[in-house]
Amino acid sequence: MEPLPDLATLSDADLKNLIADLTRDENEVSYQRRLLHGKIDILRAELVARLQKTEGRSVLDQVDVDHLTEILTSKAGPPS
Protein backbone atom coordinates (compact mmCIF):
# COMPACT_ATOMS: atom_id res chain seq x y z
CA MET A 1 0.00 0.00 0.00
CA GLU A 2 1.32 3.38 -0.96
CA PRO A 3 1.68 6.08 1.67
CA LEU A 4 -0.57 9.09 1.40
CA PRO A 5 0.92 12.09 -0.41
CA ASP A 6 1.50 15.36 1.40
CA LEU A 7 -2.14 16.39 1.76
CA ALA A 8 -1.30 20.08 2.07
CA THR A 9 0.05 20.05 -1.48
CA LEU A 10 -3.10 18.58 -3.04
CA SER A 11 -5.73 20.74 -4.69
CA ASP A 12 -9.38 20.15 -3.84
CA ALA A 13 -9.83 18.34 -7.17
CA ASP A 14 -6.79 16.11 -6.51
CA LEU A 15 -8.09 15.32 -3.03
CA LYS A 16 -11.52 14.39 -4.43
CA ASN A 17 -9.89 12.20 -7.09
CA LEU A 18 -7.78 10.44 -4.47
CA ILE A 19 -10.87 9.79 -2.35
CA ALA A 20 -12.71 8.41 -5.39
CA ASP A 21 -9.76 6.17 -6.34
CA LEU A 22 -9.43 4.76 -2.83
CA THR A 23 -13.19 4.24 -2.59
CA ARG A 24 -13.10 2.23 -5.85
CA ASP A 25 -10.21 0.17 -4.48
CA GLU A 26 -12.13 -0.46 -1.27
CA ASN A 27 -15.22 -1.55 -3.21
CA GLU A 28 -13.17 -3.98 -5.30
CA VAL A 29 -11.52 -5.52 -2.23
CA SER A 30 -14.91 -5.81 -0.54
CA TYR A 31 -16.37 -7.48 -3.65
CA GLN A 32 -13.51 -9.98 -3.77
CA ARG A 33 -13.95 -10.70 -0.05
CA ARG A 34 -17.67 -11.41 -0.57
CA LEU A 35 -16.85 -13.76 -3.46
CA LEU A 36 -14.35 -15.63 -1.32
CA HIS A 37 -16.81 -15.90 1.56
CA GLY A 38 -19.44 -17.26 -0.83
CA LYS A 39 -17.05 -19.87 -2.18
CA ILE A 40 -16.04 -20.87 1.34
CA ASP A 41 -19.72 -21.21 2.28
CA ILE A 42 -20.36 -23.46 -0.73
CA LEU A 43 -17.36 -25.65 0.12
CA ARG A 44 -18.37 -25.92 3.77
CA ALA A 45 -21.95 -26.77 2.79
CA GLU A 46 -20.65 -29.51 0.50
CA LEU A 47 -18.48 -30.90 3.27
CA VAL A 48 -21.40 -30.87 5.72
CA ALA A 49 -23.61 -32.51 3.09
CA ARG A 50 -21.09 -35.28 2.57
CA LEU A 51 -20.78 -35.84 6.29
CA GLN A 52 -24.56 -35.86 6.79
CA LYS A 53 -25.36 -37.98 3.76
CA THR A 54 -28.08 -40.47 4.60
CA GLU A 55 -29.64 -43.07 2.33
CA GLY A 56 -27.62 -41.75 -0.59
CA ARG A 57 -29.19 -38.28 -0.41
CA SER A 58 -27.43 -35.04 0.34
CA VAL A 59 -28.99 -32.16 2.26
CA LEU A 60 -27.96 -30.03 -0.73
CA ASP A 61 -30.00 -32.04 -3.24
CA GLN A 62 -32.63 -29.29 -3.21
CA VAL A 63 -30.14 -26.41 -3.44
CA ASP A 64 -28.89 -25.27 -6.84
CA VAL A 65 -25.20 -25.24 -5.93
CA ASP A 66 -24.15 -25.12 -9.58
CA HIS A 67 -26.11 -21.90 -10.10
CA LEU A 68 -24.66 -20.36 -6.92
CA THR A 69 -21.19 -21.34 -8.06
CA GLU A 70 -21.73 -19.71 -11.46
CA ILE A 71 -22.82 -16.49 -9.82
CA LEU A 72 -19.89 -16.43 -7.43
CA THR A 73 -17.30 -17.29 -10.09
CA SER A 74 -18.63 -14.96 -12.78
CA LYS A 75 -16.24 -12.57 -14.39
CA ALA A 76 -18.60 -9.67 -13.80
CA GLY A 77 -17.17 -6.90 -11.71
CA PRO A 78 -18.83 -5.38 -8.71
CA PRO A 79 -21.91 -3.27 -9.35
CA SER A 80 -21.09 0.40 -9.90
Backbone as a ProteinNet text record, in pm:
[ID]
protein_1_A
[PRIMARY]
MEPLPDLATLSDADLKNLIADLTRDENEVSYQRRLLHGKIDILRAELVARLQKTEGRSVLDQVDVDHLTEILTSKAGPPS
[TERTIARY]
84.1	0	89	52.9	132.1	97.7	197.4	167.7	88.3	17.3	-57.1	40.6	6.1	91.9	77.1	159.9	150.1	16.7	-77.1	-213.5	-219.5	-130.1	-130	-98.7	-32.4	5.2	-102	-205.5	-309.9	-416	-459.7	-572.7	-700.7	-809.7	-938.5	-975.2	-950.6	-983	-896.9	-768.2	-679.4	-723.3	-762.5	-808.7	-935.4	-1028.4	-1151.5	-1121	-1027.5	-989.1	-924.7	-841.5	-777.7	-882.4	-978.3	-1086.8	-1164.4	-1196.1	-1270.7	-1191	-1061.1	-975.8	-971.3	-951.1	-942.7	-1077.3	-1185.1	-1319	-1342	-1299.1	-1309.9	-1227	-1105.7	-1021	-1088.7	-1144.5	-1212.6	-1331	-1408	-1522.3	-1477.9	-1367.7	-1317.1	-1270.5	-1198.2	-1151.6	-1271.2	-1370.3	-1490.5	-1563.5	-1572.4	-1637.3	-1563.1	-1429.9	-1350.9	-1368	-1375.1	-1395.1	-1529.8	-1634.7	-1767.1	-1766.3	-1696.3	-1685.2	-1615.8	-1507.9	-1435.3	-1520.8	-1593	-1680.8	-1789.4	-1842.8	-1943.9	-1887.5	-1769	-1705.4	-1677.9	-1629.5	-1604.2	-1733.7	-1842.5	-1972	-2017.3	-1997.9	-2035.9	-1953	-1822.9	-1736.1	-1771	-1798.5	-1836.8	-1969.9	-2065	-2194.6	-2177.9	-2090.6	-2065.4	-2004	-1909.8	-1847.9	-1951.5	-2034.5	-2140	-2234.5	-2269.9	-2360.5	-2300.3	-2174	-2108.6	-2106.4	-2083.6	-2078.4	-2216.2	-2320.1	-2455.9	-2533.3	-2468.8	-2536.3	-2603.9	-2732.6	-2807.8	-2888.2	-2889.6	-2964.3	-2931.3	-2805.2	-2761.6	-2809.7	-2870.2	-2919.5	-2842.1	-2813.9	-2742.9	-2843.8	-2811.9	-2898.8	-2898.6	-2802.2	-2796	-2865.7	-2933.3	-3000.3	-3102.4	-3159.8	-3263.1	-3206.6	-3077	-3013.5	-2940	-2954.8	-2889	-2746.3	-2658.2	-2520	-2449.5	-2479.8	-2415.1	-2446.3	-2572.6	-2611.1	-2542	-2536.3	-2466.5	-2319.4	-2259.4	-2118.8	-2096.3	-2184.2	-2172.8	-2178.1	-2269.3	-2282.2	-2155	-2104.4	-1988.8	-1858.6	-1852.8	-1729.8	-1739.2	-1847.2	-1862.6	-1752.4	-1728	-1624.1	-1676.3	-1802.3	-1860.2	-1797.2	-1773.1	-1716.8	-1823.7	-1784.5	-1882.7	-1975.2	-2098.3	-2190.6	-2137.1	-2159.4	-2109	-2196.8
-116.5	0	123.3	215.8	338.3	433.7	507.6	607.6	722.9	793.6	909.5	1020.2	1095.8	1209	1319.9	1419.9	1536.2	1604.9	1590.6	1639.3	1790.6	1862.5	2008.3	2053.9	1966.7	2004.8	1970.4	1899.3	1857.6	1965.8	1983.4	2073.5	2002.9	2076.1	2015.4	1905.8	1932.2	1833.5	1707.9	1726.5	1610.9	1530	1599.7	1532.1	1451.1	1510.6	1439.1	1318	1332.5	1219.7	1107.1	1143.3	1043.9	969.3	1042.5	979.3	882.9	925.7	841.1	715.7	731.1	616.6	515.6	565.3	475.6	409.9	481.7	423.7	311.3	330.2	223.1	101.6	127.3	17	-58.2	16.1	-46.3	-130.6	-80.2	-155.1	-283.7	-278.7	-397.6	-502.8	-458.6	-551.5	-613.1	-531.1	-580.8	-682.8	-655.4	-747.8	-881.9	-875.7	-998.2	-1076	-1005.1	-1070.1	-1141.4	-1077.4	-1140.6	-1264.8	-1258.5	-1376.1	-1490.8	-1459.6	-1563.3	-1622.9	-1538.8	-1590.4	-1680.2	-1642	-1725.6	-1861	-1861.3	-1987.1	-2075.1	-2012	-2086.9	-2146.6	-2070.1	-2121	-2240.9	-2233.7	-2345.5	-2469.7	-2451.2	-2564.8	-2625	-2540.1	-2591.9	-2666	-2610.8	-2676.9	-2813.8	-2822.4	-2950.9	-3049.6	-3002	-3089.8	-3138.4	-3048.7	-3087.4	-3186.6	-3160.5	-3250.8	-3390	-3396.9	-3527.9	-3599.9	-3523.3	-3584.1	-3625.8	-3556.1	-3585.9	-3674.1	-3720.3	-3798.3	-3919.6	-3932.6	-4047.3	-4105.2	-4235.6	-4306.8	-4254.8	-4218.7	-4174.8	-4037.7	-3961.7	-3828.2	-3723.3	-3615.1	-3503.7	-3398.4	-3326.4	-3216.4	-3103.7	-3105.7	-3003	-3044.3	-3159.3	-3203.5	-3101.2	-3025	-2928.7	-2788.4	-2771.4	-2641.3	-2642.3	-2535.9	-2527.1	-2474.4	-2562	-2523.7	-2482	-2548.2	-2511.6	-2366.8	-2328	-2190.4	-2091.6	-2122.7	-2035.8	-2024.7	-2134.7	-2134	-2046.3	-2054.8	-1971.1	-1823.8	-1788.4	-1648.6	-1602.3	-1684.1	-1643.2	-1645.7	-1722.9	-1729	-1650	-1573	-1496.4	-1392.6	-1355.9	-1257.1	-1115.7	-1100.1	-967.3	-896.3	-768	-689.6	-649.9	-581.4	-538.2	-434.2	-427.3	-327.1	-186.9	-99.1	40.5	119.5
0	0	0	-83.7	-95.7	18.2	64.3	166.9	105.7	188.6	139.6	100.6	-3.7	-41	63.4	51.7	139.9	109.8	200.5	176	157	219	206.8	65.2	-12.2	-148.4	-251.1	-210.5	-304.5	-320.5	-444.3	-468.7	-426	-418.9	-384.4	-484.5	-612.1	-716.6	-700.1	-671.4	-650.6	-529.5	-424.4	-303.4	-331.6	-406.4	-443.2	-530	-622.9	-708.8	-627.5	-531.8	-446.6	-363.5	-311.2	-234.9	-325.2	-445.6	-539.2	-575.2	-599.8	-634	-519.6	-398	-282.8	-253	-277.3	-258.7	-358.2	-483.5	-584.5	-542.6	-495.3	-448.2	-333.8	-240.2	-126.8	-173	-268.3	-320.7	-389.1	-461.7	-529.9	-428.7	-326.6	-223.1	-150.8	-121.7	-53.9	-140.9	-271.2	-364.6	-367.2	-375.8	-377.5	-246.6	-135.1	-5.4	-1.5	-54.5	-57.2	-146	-259	-346	-273.3	-205.1	-131.7	-21.1	50.9	156.3	97.5	-17.1	-83.1	-123.2	-178.8	-218	-96.3	10.4	133.5	186.3	182.9	228.4	146.1	14.5	-72.7	-38.3	-20.5	11.8	147.5	245.6	377.4	370	293.5	279	213.3	114.4	49.6	147.9	227.6	326.5	428	477.5	571.9	506.1	380.6	309.4	297.4	268.7	257	391	497.3	629.5	679.5	633.1	678.8	581.7	478.9	375.6	438.5	409.7	459.5	344.7	336.8	233.5	93.9	73.9	-58.6	-99	-7.2	-41.1	37	-27.7	34.3	78.6	183.9	225.9	122.8	31.1	-72.8	-202.1	-202.2	-323.7	-373.3	-282.7	-321.1	-342.2	-325.7	-343.9	-477.2	-554.6	-684.5	-665.3	-620.2	-592.6	-721.2	-831.4	-957.8	-995.4	-977.9	-1010.3	-915.9	-787	-692.2	-727.2	-767.9	-805.7	-927.8	-1026.7	-1146.1	-1110.5	-1022.8	-982	-912.9	-821.8	-743.1	-821.4	-930.8	-1009.2	-1138.1	-1154.6	-1277.7	-1290.5	-1411.6	-1438.7	-1423.3	-1393.6	-1379.6	-1260.8	-1279	-1171	-1072.4	-969.3	-870.6	-931	-882.3	-935.3	-908.3	-1004.1	-990	-897.5
[MASK]
++++++++++++++++++++++++++++++++++++++++++++++++++++++++++++++++++++++++++++++++

